[in-house]
Amino acid sequence: MSYNHGATKIEPGSARQGPSQHDNSPAGENDGDIGCCGYILMGLSLILVVLFFPFSLCVCIKIVQEYERAVIYRLGRLLSGGAKGPGMFFILPCMDSYSKVDLRTVSFDVPPQEVLTRDSVTVAVDAVVYYRVNDATASVNNVENAARSTQLLAATTLRNVLGTKNLAEILSDREHISHTMQESLDDATDPWGIKVERVEVKDVRLPLQLQRAMAAEAEASREARAKVIAAEGEQKASRALKDAADIIMESPAALQLRYLQTLNSISAEKNSTIIFPLPIELMKAFSK
């Protein structure tokens, strides 16, 4: 019987191996690498559980809520299978330790940051950040305090982002600044198992002298616009009066009608003004 010469010869030990015992990643750490002493301790722990049954169940059975996960370590090594929960899980006394991780969205205020803008203006800006844990194992295994680290990183990111903007952009383009901060924070906290959901710039505080200068500038701008509008109104009114005068000059009766209309307006106000109407022709005679 002949064999295919193109077949690959498999040497002993050349098969695909699992993660190395020296691998520091969470995927390479499991309860199968606890060693001989670990198995002895596991056996003793199981004997204690059996001897003190059912009272040992109070120590061995743990429960986590729907919004929580439990990261379990056995003799200092992370158990395979990832975080446990929600619901009930089993641990071995004297061998296992676990940490609860809350998966709900958490918010915190970024303290006011004194920032020098690109146009050399000092402003104090604060913000609020919303984040949640999307990988419980990474949040415990890769960083000492995920919440504290995220808060410090948010304050630094706020200063870095605002330092590249001028004052006008900070005051008018807060949405773009918030979006830039969110992307930067999300990329930086991804190895920690953190998902930054939203960032909002709350308040921008300007120095008192700058506020007065901006208020004076705005007031002067409003006064200038008001004067321009008033001048345009007078110009239009003068043109309308000129057109009306030209029309009245074409018809002498129109001037008389306008005169009578003015008398009617004065008499309707019920005041004590006494008017003696005089013919316009009489005034023309005196003018000659």
GROMACS elastic network, one bead per residue, 0.5 to 0.9 nm:
[ bonds ]
;  ai    aj funct       b0    kb
    2     5     6  0.88103   500
    3     6     6  0.86948   500
    3     7     6  0.79744   500
    4     7     6  0.57049   500
    5     8     6  0.82854   500
   10    13     6  0.84739   500
   10    14     6  0.64801   500
   10    15     6  0.73795   500
   11    14     6  0.53028   500
   11    15     6  0.77247   500
   12    15     6  0.72905   500
   13    16     6  0.82786   500
   13    17     6  0.83501   500
   14    17     6  0.80031   500
   17    20     6  0.79031   500
   18    21     6  0.89852   500
   18    28     6  0.80032   500
   19    22     6  0.82637   500
   19    23     6  0.65390   500
   19    27     6  0.75262   500
   19    29     6  0.81468   500
   20    23     6  0.51464   500
   20    24     6  0.88198   500
   20    28     6  0.65044   500
   20    29     6  0.88192   500
   21    24     6  0.81911   500
   21    28     6  0.68860   500
   21    29     6  0.74435   500
   21    33     6  0.70409   500
   22    28     6  0.80896   500
   22    29     6  0.89251   500
   23    26     6  0.82803   500
   23    27     6  0.83372   500
   23    28     6  0.55166   500
   23    29     6  0.74199   500
   24    27     6  0.83319   500
   24    28     6  0.66856   500
   24    29     6  0.72980   500
   25    28     6  0.55358   500
   25    29     6  0.69328   500
   26    29     6  0.53687   500
   26    30     6  0.81602   500
   26    77     6  0.88554   500
   26    78     6  0.67002   500
   26    79     6  0.86140   500
   26    80     6  0.80969   500
   26    82     6  0.87782   500
   26   137     6  0.81672   500
   26   138     6  0.83758   500
   26   141     6  0.77919   500
   27    30     6  0.75866   500
   27    78     6  0.87325   500
   27    80     6  0.71286   500
   27    81     6  0.88367   500
   27    82     6  0.88196   500
   28    78     6  0.89968   500
   28    80     6  0.83627   500
   29    32     6  0.82625   500
   29    33     6  0.72618   500
   29    77     6  0.61012   500
   29    78     6  0.56625   500
   29    79     6  0.67544   500
   29    80     6  0.67696   500
   30    33     6  0.61094   500
   30    34     6  0.80017   500
   30    74     6  0.85003   500
   30    77     6  0.65516   500
   30    78     6  0.58910   500
   30    81     6  0.84872   500
   31    34     6  0.59396   500
   31    73     6  0.87430   500
   31    74     6  0.67183   500
   31    75     6  0.86832   500
   31    77     6  0.70252   500
   31    78     6  0.73922   500
   31    79     6  0.54939   500
   31    80     6  0.67624   500
   32    35     6  0.76473   500
   32    79     6  0.89177   500
   32    80     6  0.89955   500
   33    38     6  0.84803   500
   33    77     6  0.83763   500
   34    37     6  0.73919   500
   34    39     6  0.69116   500
   34    74     6  0.80937   500
   34    75     6  0.71859   500
   34    77     6  0.77484   500
   35    38     6  0.51829   500
   35    39     6  0.64718   500
   35    40     6  0.88944   500
   36    39     6  0.52343   500
   36    40     6  0.64052   500
   36    41     6  0.87774   500
   37    40     6  0.50367   500
   37    41     6  0.62021   500
   37    42     6  0.85127   500
   38    41     6  0.51163   500
   38    42     6  0.60691   500
   38    43     6  0.86169   500
   38    75     6  0.73955   500
   38    95     6  0.87360   500
   39    43     6  0.61593   500
   39    44     6  0.86510   500
   40    43     6  0.51341   500
   40    44     6  0.63281   500
   40    45     6  0.86114   500
   41    44     6  0.50556   500
   41    45     6  0.60552   500
   41    46     6  0.85938   500
   41    94     6  0.85564   500
   41    95     6  0.75729   500
   42    46     6  0.61812   500
   42    47     6  0.86075   500
   42    92     6  0.76977   500
   42    94     6  0.89616   500
   42    95     6  0.72728   500
   43    46     6  0.51324   500
   43    47     6  0.62140   500
   43    48     6  0.87060   500
   44    47     6  0.50246   500
   44    48     6  0.62855   500
   44    49     6  0.86978   500
   45    48     6  0.51046   500
   45    49     6  0.62902   500
   45    50     6  0.87616   500
   45    92     6  0.64660   500
   45    93     6  0.62661   500
   45    94     6  0.69776   500
   45    95     6  0.75551   500
   46    50     6  0.62597   500
   46    51     6  0.86134   500
   46    92     6  0.73342   500
   46    93     6  0.84673   500
   47    50     6  0.51360   500
   47    51     6  0.60726   500
   47    52     6  0.86094   500
   48    51     6  0.50849   500
   48    52     6  0.61024   500
   48    53     6  0.82823   500
   48    56     6  0.78637   500
   48    93     6  0.84509   500
   49    52     6  0.55032   500
   49    53     6  0.58836   500
   49    54     6  0.81297   500
   49    55     6  0.83704   500
   49    56     6  0.53932   500
   49    57     6  0.76443   500
   49    60     6  0.80898   500
   49    92     6  0.81031   500
   49    93     6  0.79238   500
   50    53     6  0.51419   500
   50    54     6  0.79830   500
   50    56     6  0.77918   500
   51    54     6  0.86211   500
   51    56     6  0.83548   500
   52    55     6  0.56248   500
   52    56     6  0.53933   500
   52    57     6  0.86193   500
   53    56     6  0.52130   500
   53    57     6  0.67941   500
   54    57     6  0.56080   500
   54    58     6  0.79550   500
   55    58     6  0.59001   500
   55    59     6  0.78214   500
   56    59     6  0.54068   500
   56    60     6  0.62337   500
   56    61     6  0.85727   500
   56    93     6  0.85531   500
   57    61     6  0.55607   500
   57    62     6  0.89567   500
   57    90     6  0.88020   500
   58    61     6  0.59923   500
   58    62     6  0.80113   500
   59    62     6  0.75775   500
   59    91     6  0.79524   500
   59    92     6  0.82190   500
   59    93     6  0.67549   500
   60    89     6  0.82785   500
   60    90     6  0.54454   500
   60    92     6  0.58327   500
   60    93     6  0.63282   500
   61    88     6  0.67528   500
   61    89     6  0.58769   500
   61    91     6  0.64730   500
   61    92     6  0.89088   500
   62    87     6  0.83210   500
   62    88     6  0.56497   500
   62    89     6  0.55104   500
   62    90     6  0.62906   500
   62    91     6  0.75163   500
   63    70     6  0.89626   500
   63    85     6  0.78222   500
   63    86     6  0.75277   500
   63    87     6  0.53575   500
   63    89     6  0.63751   500
   63    90     6  0.88731   500
   64    67     6  0.80396   500
   64    68     6  0.57817   500
   64    69     6  0.64794   500
   64    70     6  0.70479   500
   64    84     6  0.84223   500
   64    85     6  0.60961   500
   64    86     6  0.54354   500
   64    87     6  0.53630   500
   64    88     6  0.65896   500
   64    89     6  0.83065   500
   64   100     6  0.76936   500
   65    68     6  0.51688   500
   65    69     6  0.76681   500
   65    85     6  0.75651   500
   65    86     6  0.55545   500
   65    87     6  0.62753   500
   65    88     6  0.89853   500
   66    69     6  0.80281   500
   66    85     6  0.74464   500
   66    87     6  0.70203   500
   67    85     6  0.89139   500
   67    86     6  0.72710   500
   67   101     6  0.85768   500
   67   102     6  0.61273   500
   67   103     6  0.54188   500
   67   104     6  0.62421   500
   68    84     6  0.89225   500
   68    85     6  0.69746   500
   68    86     6  0.64001   500
   68   100     6  0.65089   500
   68   101     6  0.55251   500
   68   103     6  0.57262   500
   68   104     6  0.80775   500
   68   136     6  0.88617   500
   69    83     6  0.58251   500
   69    84     6  0.56051   500
   69    85     6  0.51095   500
   69    86     6  0.62105   500
   69    99     6  0.82242   500
   69   100     6  0.57078   500
   69   101     6  0.52756   500
   69   102     6  0.67509   500
   69   103     6  0.74671   500
   69   136     6  0.66313   500
   69   137     6  0.89063   500
   70    82     6  0.88503   500
   70    83     6  0.52733   500
   70    85     6  0.63277   500
   70    86     6  0.82836   500
   70    89     6  0.89390   500
   70    98     6  0.61337   500
   70    99     6  0.55060   500
   70   101     6  0.62857   500
   70   136     6  0.77497   500
   70   137     6  0.85345   500
   71    78     6  0.76963   500
   71    79     6  0.80249   500
   71    82     6  0.70981   500
   71    84     6  0.64254   500
   71    97     6  0.84107   500
   71    98     6  0.53144   500
   71    99     6  0.52697   500
   71   100     6  0.65660   500
   71   101     6  0.76839   500
   71   136     6  0.70356   500
   71   137     6  0.60781   500
   71   140     6  0.76040   500
   71   141     6  0.89830   500
   72    77     6  0.83830   500
   72    78     6  0.61756   500
   72    79     6  0.59709   500
   72    82     6  0.83990   500
   72    83     6  0.70243   500
   72    84     6  0.76737   500
   72    91     6  0.81982   500
   72    96     6  0.66600   500
   72    97     6  0.57793   500
   72    99     6  0.66885   500
   73    76     6  0.53209   500
   73    77     6  0.50542   500
   73    79     6  0.57566   500
   73    95     6  0.82303   500
   73    96     6  0.55319   500
   73    97     6  0.52628   500
   73    98     6  0.59723   500
   73    99     6  0.86419   500
   74    77     6  0.51456   500
   74    78     6  0.63630   500
   74    79     6  0.64637   500
   74    91     6  0.88268   500
   74    92     6  0.84022   500
   74    95     6  0.56054   500
   74    97     6  0.65684   500
   74    98     6  0.86977   500
   75    78     6  0.85003   500
   75    94     6  0.87916   500
   75    95     6  0.55240   500
   75    96     6  0.63791   500
   75    97     6  0.80800   500
   76    95     6  0.85560   500
   76    96     6  0.80289   500
   76    97     6  0.80767   500
   78    82     6  0.83233   500
   78   137     6  0.88512   500
   78   141     6  0.86358   500
   79    82     6  0.69451   500
   79    83     6  0.84472   500
   80    83     6  0.85877   500
   81    84     6  0.79420   500
   82   136     6  0.83290   500
   82   137     6  0.65123   500
   83   135     6  0.85787   500
   83   136     6  0.64789   500
   83   137     6  0.60900   500
   84    87     6  0.82885   500
   84    88     6  0.85068   500
   84    89     6  0.70273   500
   85    88     6  0.68035   500
   85    89     6  0.72000   500
   86    89     6  0.86562   500
   91    95     6  0.80541   500
   91    96     6  0.58821   500
   91    97     6  0.78713   500
   91    98     6  0.86579   500
   92    95     6  0.56635   500
   92    96     6  0.55072   500
   92    97     6  0.86399   500
   93    96     6  0.62179   500
   93    97     6  0.85064   500
   94    97     6  0.82486   500
   99   140     6  0.77826   500
  100   136     6  0.85394   500
  101   133     6  0.79505   500
  101   136     6  0.60308   500
  101   137     6  0.87243   500
  101   139     6  0.81796   500
  101   140     6  0.80238   500
  102   105     6  0.85781   500
  102   132     6  0.83158   500
  102   133     6  0.71987   500
  102   136     6  0.81692   500
  103   106     6  0.86899   500
  103   132     6  0.59548   500
  103   133     6  0.51027   500
  103   134     6  0.67727   500
  103   135     6  0.86059   500
  103   136     6  0.77485   500
  104   131     6  0.85019   500
  104   132     6  0.58455   500
  104   133     6  0.72878   500
  105   130     6  0.65465   500
  105   131     6  0.54645   500
  105   133     6  0.76512   500
  105   197     6  0.84292   500
  106   129     6  0.82268   500
  106   130     6  0.56705   500
  106   131     6  0.54344   500
  106   132     6  0.59169   500
  106   133     6  0.88887   500
  106   147     6  0.89675   500
  107   128     6  0.68894   500
  107   129     6  0.55078   500
  107   131     6  0.64316   500
  107   132     6  0.86803   500
  108   127     6  0.86949   500
  108   128     6  0.57543   500
  108   129     6  0.56483   500
  108   130     6  0.68967   500
  108   131     6  0.88373   500
  108   151     6  0.75403   500
  109   112     6  0.88926   500
  109   126     6  0.74424   500
  109   127     6  0.59790   500
  109   129     6  0.65401   500
  109   151     6  0.83365   500
  110   113     6  0.81234   500
  110   125     6  0.88996   500
  110   126     6  0.56190   500
  110   127     6  0.51172   500
  110   128     6  0.57217   500
  110   129     6  0.73200   500
  110   151     6  0.69990   500
  110   152     6  0.85234   500
  110   154     6  0.69035   500
  110   155     6  0.58890   500
  110   158     6  0.85061   500
  111   125     6  0.81437   500
  111   126     6  0.56279   500
  111   127     6  0.73808   500
  111   128     6  0.89231   500
  111   155     6  0.71948   500
  112   124     6  0.56621   500
  112   125     6  0.50842   500
  112   127     6  0.76439   500
  112   155     6  0.85932   500
  112   203     6  0.86878   500
  112   204     6  0.88803   500
  112   205     6  0.89653   500
  113   123     6  0.79409   500
  113   124     6  0.51942   500
  113   125     6  0.52878   500
  113   126     6  0.62290   500
  113   155     6  0.73529   500
  113   156     6  0.89709   500
  113   158     6  0.77656   500
  113   159     6  0.67211   500
  114   122     6  0.66305   500
  114   123     6  0.57276   500
  114   125     6  0.67828   500
  114   159     6  0.78893   500
  115   121     6  0.80705   500
  115   122     6  0.56043   500
  115   123     6  0.54455   500
  115   124     6  0.61674   500
  115   125     6  0.74141   500
  115   158     6  0.89169   500
  115   159     6  0.60729   500
  115   160     6  0.87170   500
  115   162     6  0.68859   500
  115   163     6  0.64578   500
  116   119     6  0.79687   500
  116   120     6  0.57198   500
  116   121     6  0.55141   500
  116   123     6  0.65804   500
  116   124     6  0.89514   500
  116   159     6  0.86489   500
  116   162     6  0.79816   500
  116   163     6  0.60517   500
  116   166     6  0.89731   500
  117   120     6  0.52329   500
  117   121     6  0.52945   500
  117   122     6  0.63825   500
  117   123     6  0.74805   500
  117   162     6  0.64619   500
  117   164     6  0.66642   500
  117   165     6  0.58639   500
  117   166     6  0.52250   500
  117   167     6  0.63938   500
  117   170     6  0.87643   500
  118   121     6  0.74486   500
  118   162     6  0.83353   500
  118   163     6  0.59890   500
  118   164     6  0.56910   500
  118   165     6  0.54986   500
  118   167     6  0.76946   500
  119   165     6  0.80207   500
  119   166     6  0.53239   500
  119   167     6  0.69393   500
  120   166     6  0.80456   500
  120   167     6  0.87217   500
  121   166     6  0.79614   500
  121   167     6  0.69462   500
  121   206     6  0.86536   500
  121   207     6  0.89169   500
  121   210     6  0.88955   500
  122   167     6  0.89709   500
  122   206     6  0.73100   500
  122   207     6  0.73614   500
  123   167     6  0.83483   500
  123   204     6  0.67232   500
  123   205     6  0.57429   500
  123   206     6  0.51454   500
  123   207     6  0.69058   500
  124   203     6  0.81118   500
  124   204     6  0.58451   500
  124   206     6  0.67010   500
  124   207     6  0.85708   500
  125   158     6  0.83423   500
  125   159     6  0.87146   500
  125   162     6  0.87233   500
  125   201     6  0.74350   500
  125   202     6  0.75225   500
  125   203     6  0.57826   500
  125   205     6  0.62900   500
  125   206     6  0.89656   500
  126   155     6  0.87117   500
  126   158     6  0.83068   500
  126   200     6  0.89098   500
  126   201     6  0.62061   500
  126   202     6  0.57354   500
  126   203     6  0.57788   500
  126   204     6  0.70218   500
  126   205     6  0.88303   500
  127   154     6  0.89979   500
  127   155     6  0.87482   500
  127   158     6  0.81274   500
  127   178     6  0.88081   500
  127   199     6  0.71293   500
  127   200     6  0.55453   500
  127   203     6  0.71474   500
  128   198     6  0.83582   500
  128   199     6  0.59002   500
  128   200     6  0.53912   500
  128   201     6  0.65575   500
  128   202     6  0.67868   500
  129   151     6  0.84769   500
  129   154     6  0.77756   500
  129   182     6  0.84470   500
  129   196     6  0.75221   500
  129   197     6  0.78977   500
  129   198     6  0.59737   500
  129   200     6  0.65873   500
  129   201     6  0.89102   500
  130   195     6  0.88437   500
  130   196     6  0.61386   500
  130   197     6  0.55648   500
  130   198     6  0.51251   500
  130   199     6  0.63527   500
  130   200     6  0.87423   500
  131   150     6  0.89247   500
  131   194     6  0.68826   500
  131   195     6  0.55795   500
  131   197     6  0.52062   500
  131   198     6  0.70177   500
  131   199     6  0.88714   500
  132   193     6  0.86834   500
  132   194     6  0.59147   500
  132   195     6  0.54251   500
  132   196     6  0.65889   500
  132   197     6  0.74024   500
  133   136     6  0.63241   500
  133   139     6  0.71340   500
  133   146     6  0.89361   500
  133   192     6  0.85812   500
  133   193     6  0.58128   500
  133   195     6  0.60732   500
  133   196     6  0.87634   500
  134   138     6  0.88805   500
  134   139     6  0.85180   500
  134   193     6  0.55633   500
  134   194     6  0.58894   500
  134   195     6  0.62167   500
  135   138     6  0.55406   500
  135   139     6  0.63016   500
  135   140     6  0.89377   500
  135   192     6  0.77998   500
  135   194     6  0.69904   500
  135   195     6  0.88386   500
  136   139     6  0.51733   500
  136   140     6  0.64553   500
  136   141     6  0.85759   500
  136   192     6  0.88892   500
  136   193     6  0.65730   500
  136   194     6  0.87838   500
  137   140     6  0.54466   500
  137   141     6  0.58812   500
  137   142     6  0.80618   500
  137   192     6  0.88490   500
  137   193     6  0.75728   500
  138   141     6  0.50217   500
  138   142     6  0.52189   500
  138   143     6  0.75622   500
  138   191     6  0.69151   500
  138   192     6  0.53272   500
  138   193     6  0.50475   500
  138   194     6  0.85468   500
  139   142     6  0.59424   500
  139   143     6  0.60969   500
  139   144     6  0.81440   500
  139   145     6  0.79532   500
  139   146     6  0.59663   500
  139   191     6  0.81811   500
  139   194     6  0.70173   500
  140   143     6  0.61231   500
  140   144     6  0.68082   500
  140   145     6  0.77013   500
  140   146     6  0.75697   500
  140   192     6  0.80174   500
  140   193     6  0.86582   500
  141   144     6  0.75791   500
  141   192     6  0.82405   500
  142   146     6  0.86768   500
  142   191     6  0.72466   500
  142   192     6  0.57802   500
  142   193     6  0.83748   500
  143   146     6  0.58315   500
  143   149     6  0.79906   500
  143   191     6  0.88012   500
  143   192     6  0.61771   500
  144   148     6  0.88537   500
  144   149     6  0.82512   500
  145   148     6  0.55059   500
  145   149     6  0.60641   500
  145   150     6  0.85726   500
  146   149     6  0.51790   500
  146   150     6  0.60662   500
  146   151     6  0.86791   500
  146   189     6  0.86705   500
  146   192     6  0.67939   500
  146   193     6  0.85001   500
  146   194     6  0.77717   500
  147   150     6  0.52275   500
  147   151     6  0.63600   500
  147   152     6  0.88721   500
  147   194     6  0.89718   500
  148   151     6  0.51801   500
  148   152     6  0.63605   500
  148   153     6  0.86195   500
  149   152     6  0.52673   500
  149   153     6  0.60916   500
  149   154     6  0.85474   500
  149   189     6  0.88243   500
  150   153     6  0.50747   500
  150   154     6  0.60240   500
  150   155     6  0.87374   500
  150   185     6  0.80862   500
  150   189     6  0.71047   500
  150   194     6  0.83412   500
  151   154     6  0.51161   500
  151   155     6  0.64530   500
  151   156     6  0.88440   500
  152   155     6  0.53043   500
  152   156     6  0.64315   500
  152   157     6  0.86850   500
  153   156     6  0.51349   500
  153   157     6  0.60192   500
  153   158     6  0.85411   500
  153   185     6  0.73801   500
  153   188     6  0.84161   500
  153   189     6  0.86870   500
  154   157     6  0.50598   500
  154   158     6  0.60820   500
  154   159     6  0.87282   500
  154   181     6  0.80388   500
  154   185     6  0.67422   500
  155   158     6  0.52112   500
  155   159     6  0.65124   500
  155   160     6  0.88406   500
  156   159     6  0.52849   500
  156   160     6  0.62790   500
  156   161     6  0.87300   500
  157   160     6  0.50473   500
  157   161     6  0.60573   500
  157   162     6  0.85091   500
  157   181     6  0.65952   500
  157   184     6  0.74497   500
  157   185     6  0.72516   500
  158   161     6  0.53513   500
  158   162     6  0.61407   500
  158   163     6  0.84570   500
  158   177     6  0.88917   500
  158   181     6  0.67650   500
  159   162     6  0.53799   500
  159   163     6  0.60040   500
  160   163     6  0.52570   500
  160   164     6  0.70215   500
  161   164     6  0.57445   500
  161   165     6  0.72370   500
  161   177     6  0.72348   500
  161   180     6  0.76273   500
  161   181     6  0.69530   500
  162   165     6  0.52741   500
  162   166     6  0.79095   500
  162   170     6  0.72596   500
  162   177     6  0.77145   500
  163   166     6  0.78336   500
  165   168     6  0.81344   500
  165   169     6  0.60328   500
  165   170     6  0.64324   500
  165   177     6  0.89519   500
  166   169     6  0.54750   500
  166   170     6  0.64082   500
  166   171     6  0.89007   500
  167   170     6  0.51598   500
  167   171     6  0.62823   500
  167   172     6  0.86606   500
  168   171     6  0.52852   500
  168   172     6  0.61127   500
  168   173     6  0.80800   500
  169   172     6  0.52382   500
  169   173     6  0.52119   500
  169   174     6  0.76614   500
  169   177     6  0.88148   500
  170   173     6  0.56770   500
  170   174     6  0.60073   500
  170   177     6  0.75980   500
  170   204     6  0.80401   500
  171   174     6  0.66330   500
  171   204     6  0.74064   500
  172   175     6  0.85728   500
  173   176     6  0.56552   500
  173   177     6  0.65619   500
  173   178     6  0.89004   500
  174   177     6  0.50443   500
  174   178     6  0.60958   500
  174   179     6  0.86006   500
  174   200     6  0.80073   500
  174   201     6  0.65129   500
  175   178     6  0.51431   500
  175   179     6  0.62268   500
  175   180     6  0.86782   500
  175   200     6  0.77437   500
  175   201     6  0.81072   500
  176   179     6  0.50828   500
  176   180     6  0.61695   500
  176   181     6  0.86344   500
  177   180     6  0.51419   500
  177   181     6  0.62139   500
  177   182     6  0.86405   500
  177   199     6  0.89866   500
  177   200     6  0.86122   500
  177   201     6  0.79176   500
  178   181     6  0.51510   500
  178   182     6  0.61625   500
  178   183     6  0.87741   500
  178   198     6  0.78817   500
  178   199     6  0.52984   500
  178   200     6  0.54532   500
  178   201     6  0.63319   500
  179   182     6  0.50998   500
  179   183     6  0.63334   500
  179   184     6  0.86889   500
  179   198     6  0.79905   500
  179   199     6  0.70574   500
  179   200     6  0.84606   500
  180   183     6  0.53335   500
  180   184     6  0.62507   500
  180   185     6  0.86434   500
  181   184     6  0.51610   500
  181   185     6  0.60310   500
  181   186     6  0.83982   500
  181   199     6  0.68076   500
  181   200     6  0.89505   500
  182   185     6  0.52343   500
  182   186     6  0.59288   500
  182   187     6  0.85687   500
  182   196     6  0.63892   500
  182   197     6  0.72896   500
  182   198     6  0.62042   500
  182   199     6  0.56493   500
  182   200     6  0.89014   500
  183   186     6  0.51404   500
  183   187     6  0.62117   500
  183   188     6  0.86513   500
  183   196     6  0.81241   500
  184   187     6  0.53764   500
  184   188     6  0.62941   500
  184   189     6  0.87396   500
  185   188     6  0.51231   500
  185   189     6  0.60257   500
  185   190     6  0.84074   500
  185   195     6  0.86308   500
  185   196     6  0.66310   500
  186   189     6  0.53603   500
  186   190     6  0.59640   500
  186   194     6  0.73505   500
  186   195     6  0.59062   500
  186   196     6  0.51331   500
  186   197     6  0.80863   500
  187   190     6  0.54507   500
  187   191     6  0.82531   500
  187   195     6  0.88061   500
  187   196     6  0.88930   500
  188   191     6  0.72109   500
  188   192     6  0.83212   500
  189   192     6  0.52182   500
  189   193     6  0.67064   500
  189   194     6  0.53626   500
  189   195     6  0.70831   500
  189   196     6  0.78737   500
  190   193     6  0.52748   500
  190   194     6  0.54929   500
  190   195     6  0.66290   500
  190   196     6  0.88051   500
  191   194     6  0.75214   500
  192   195     6  0.89182   500
  196   199     6  0.78257   500
  201   204     6  0.80007   500
  206   209     6  0.83947   500
  206   210     6  0.64986   500
  206   211     6  0.63474   500
  207   210     6  0.52737   500
  207   211     6  0.62822   500
  207   212     6  0.88524   500
  208   211     6  0.50430   500
  208   212     6  0.63294   500
  208   213     6  0.86917   500
  209   212     6  0.51634   500
  209   213     6  0.62240   500
  209   214     6  0.86410   500
  210   213     6  0.50180   500
  210   214     6  0.60649   500
  210   215     6  0.84622   500
  211   214     6  0.51586   500
  211   215     6  0.60680   500
  211   216     6  0.85932   500
  212   215     6  0.50350   500
  212   216     6  0.61119   500
  212   217     6  0.85259   500
  213   216     6  0.51423   500
  213   217     6  0.61314   500
  213   218     6  0.86131   500
  214   217     6  0.50147   500
  214   218     6  0.61112   500
  214   219     6  0.85434   500
  215   218     6  0.51035   500
  215   219     6  0.60777   500
  215   220     6  0.85626   500
  216   219     6  0.50617   500
  216   220     6  0.60899   500
  216   221     6  0.85119   500
  217   220     6  0.51865   500
  217   221     6  0.61560   500
  217   222     6  0.86713   500
  218   221     6  0.50447   500
  218   222     6  0.61920   500
  218   223     6  0.86624   500
  219   222     6  0.50999   500
  219   223     6  0.61935   500
  219   224     6  0.86086   500
  220   223     6  0.51036   500
  220   224     6  0.61418   500
  220   225     6  0.86417   500
  221   224     6  0.51452   500
  221   225     6  0.62722   500
  221   226     6  0.86478   500
  222   225     6  0.51415   500
  222   226     6  0.61303   500
  222   227     6  0.87015   500
  223   227     6  0.62183   500
  223   228     6  0.86385   500
  224   227     6  0.52328   500
  224   228     6  0.62862   500
  224   229     6  0.86860   500
  225   228     6  0.51061   500
  225   229     6  0.61569   500
  225   230     6  0.86048   500
  226   229     6  0.51114   500
  226   230     6  0.61107   500
  226   231     6  0.85813   500
  227   230     6  0.50510   500
  227   231     6  0.60800   500
  227   232     6  0.85400   500
  228   231     6  0.51427   500
  228   232     6  0.61716   500
  228   233     6  0.86063   500
  229   232     6  0.51203   500
  229   233     6  0.61914   500
  229   234     6  0.87665   500
  230   233     6  0.50227   500
  230   234     6  0.62777   500
  230   235     6  0.86342   500
  231   234     6  0.51538   500
  231   235     6  0.61816   500
  231   236     6  0.86984   500
  232   235     6  0.50735   500
  232   236     6  0.62801   500
  232   237     6  0.86349   500
  233   236     6  0.52037   500
  233   237     6  0.61254   500
  233   238     6  0.86237   500
  234   238     6  0.60451   500
  234   239     6  0.85579   500
  235   238     6  0.52604   500
  235   239     6  0.63504   500
  235   240     6  0.87555   500
  236   239     6  0.51805   500
  236   240     6  0.62868   500
  236   241     6  0.87522   500
  237   240     6  0.50503   500
  237   241     6  0.61740   500
  237   242     6  0.85904   500
  238   241     6  0.50491   500
  238   242     6  0.61064   500
  238   243     6  0.86238   500
  239   242     6  0.50976   500
  239   243     6  0.62738   500
  239   244     6  0.86517   500
  240   243     6  0.51491   500
  240   244     6  0.62065   500
  240   245     6  0.86669   500
  241   245     6  0.60808   500
  241   246     6  0.85879   500
  242   245     6  0.50877   500
  242   246     6  0.62423   500
  242   247     6  0.87255   500
  243   246     6  0.51744   500
  243   247     6  0.63653   500
  243   248     6  0.87797   500
  244   247     6  0.51435   500
  244   248     6  0.62354   500
  244   249     6  0.86964   500
  245   248     6  0.50797   500
  245   249     6  0.61362   500
  245   250     6  0.87492   500
  246   249     6  0.52311   500
  246   250     6  0.65690   500
  247   250     6  0.53580   500
  247   251     6  0.69634   500
  247   254     6  0.82823   500
  248   251     6  0.53893   500
  248   252     6  0.66029   500
  248   253     6  0.80920   500
  248   254     6  0.55158   500
  248   255     6  0.58070   500
  248   258     6  0.89323   500
  249   252     6  0.63100   500
  249   254     6  0.81420   500
  249   255     6  0.77759   500
  250   254     6  0.84403   500
  251   254     6  0.54694   500
  251   255     6  0.73472   500
  252   255     6  0.54807   500
  252   256     6  0.68475   500
  253   256     6  0.50679   500
  253   257     6  0.62598   500
  253   258     6  0.86312   500
  254   257     6  0.50411   500
  254   258     6  0.61466   500
  254   259     6  0.85504   500
  255   258     6  0.50456   500
  255   259     6  0.61585   500
  255   260     6  0.87522   500
  256   260     6  0.63340   500
  256   261     6  0.86551   500
  256   280     6  0.80665   500
  257   260     6  0.51140   500
  257   261     6  0.61383   500
  257   262     6  0.86397   500
  258   261     6  0.50185   500
  258   262     6  0.62463   500
  258   263     6  0.87630   500
  259   262     6  0.52206   500
  259   263     6  0.64789   500
  259   264     6  0.88367   500
  260   263     6  0.50693   500
  260   264     6  0.62466   500
  260   265     6  0.87143   500
  261   264     6  0.50540   500
  261   265     6  0.62934   500
  261   266     6  0.87773   500
  262   265     6  0.51185   500
  262   266     6  0.63447   500
  262   267     6  0.87659   500
  263   266     6  0.51911   500
  263   267     6  0.62301   500
  263   268     6  0.87010   500
  263   275     6  0.82264   500
  263   277     6  0.86940   500
  264   267     6  0.52575   500
  264   268     6  0.62588   500
  265   268     6  0.53503   500
  265   269     6  0.69949   500
  266   269     6  0.57525   500
  266   270     6  0.79086   500
  266   271     6  0.80219   500
  266   273     6  0.82262   500
  267   270     6  0.60458   500
  267   271     6  0.73448   500
  267   273     6  0.83049   500
  268   271     6  0.82329   500
  270   273     6  0.85530   500
  271   274     6  0.87496   500
  278   281     6  0.85819   500
  278   282     6  0.71854   500
  278   283     6  0.77847   500
  279   282     6  0.53892   500
  279   283     6  0.69152   500
  280   283     6  0.51479   500
  280   284     6  0.64163   500
  280   285     6  0.88550   500
  281   285     6  0.63639   500
  281   286     6  0.89111   500
  282   285     6  0.51415   500
  282   286     6  0.66023   500
  282   287     6  0.87522   500
  283   286     6  0.52137   500
  283   287     6  0.61971   500
  283   288     6  0.88289   500
  284   288     6  0.63670   500
  285   288     6  0.53082   500
